[in-house]
């Protein structure tokens, strides 16, 4: 019996008694069905897991490179940290204490007088207390020639304590042969222990009600 004749009048419900050709075809179809089902329900999930693992591997490798680079640079970073600490310490030394503020205001005044300038206004404003320091603004108006005003600004910049000149305006007063400079001089001081305690208390969260 040839292959074509084997498929004639086949009872597919009773394939066990069918000729070899239909049996082989049925087995092949079952095998294909098993492979497809396995791919859909099992192997495809494994492939997705594999792809996710490969992405995680690439991410971990990148994190490793970053951490390795940080580890290599750690001695240099520690050195920079020490340098920053030294710089901050130097800046702190340039901040006067509350007791030294009067002397600093005198230094600013003397810087102008030493250049032959006339103070028309020297008015300290209210101190503004920040988180770690206090800022003292001073409204200043001085008159004098151009070179003396420039020398005064240079002298202020070279004071041992930090003083900045802000909002500078230079005008020529009416019927005057000199210049007038209006500015806000700002100096900064570190907080004393009481002020530090007050700042910490202000930043602390409110305590719960007593039981």
Secondary structure, DSSP 8 states (H G I E B T S, - for coil): --HHHHTTT--GGGGGGS-HHHHHHHHHHHHHHHHHHHIIIIIHHHHHHHHHHHHHHHHHHHHHHHHHHHHHHHHHHHHHHHHHHHHHHHHHHTSB-GGGHHHHHHHHHHHHHHTT-EEEEEEE---EE-SSEEEEEEEEEEEE-HHHHHHHHHHHHTSSS-EEEEEEEEE--TT-SSEEEEEEEEEEEE--HHHHHHHHHHHS-------
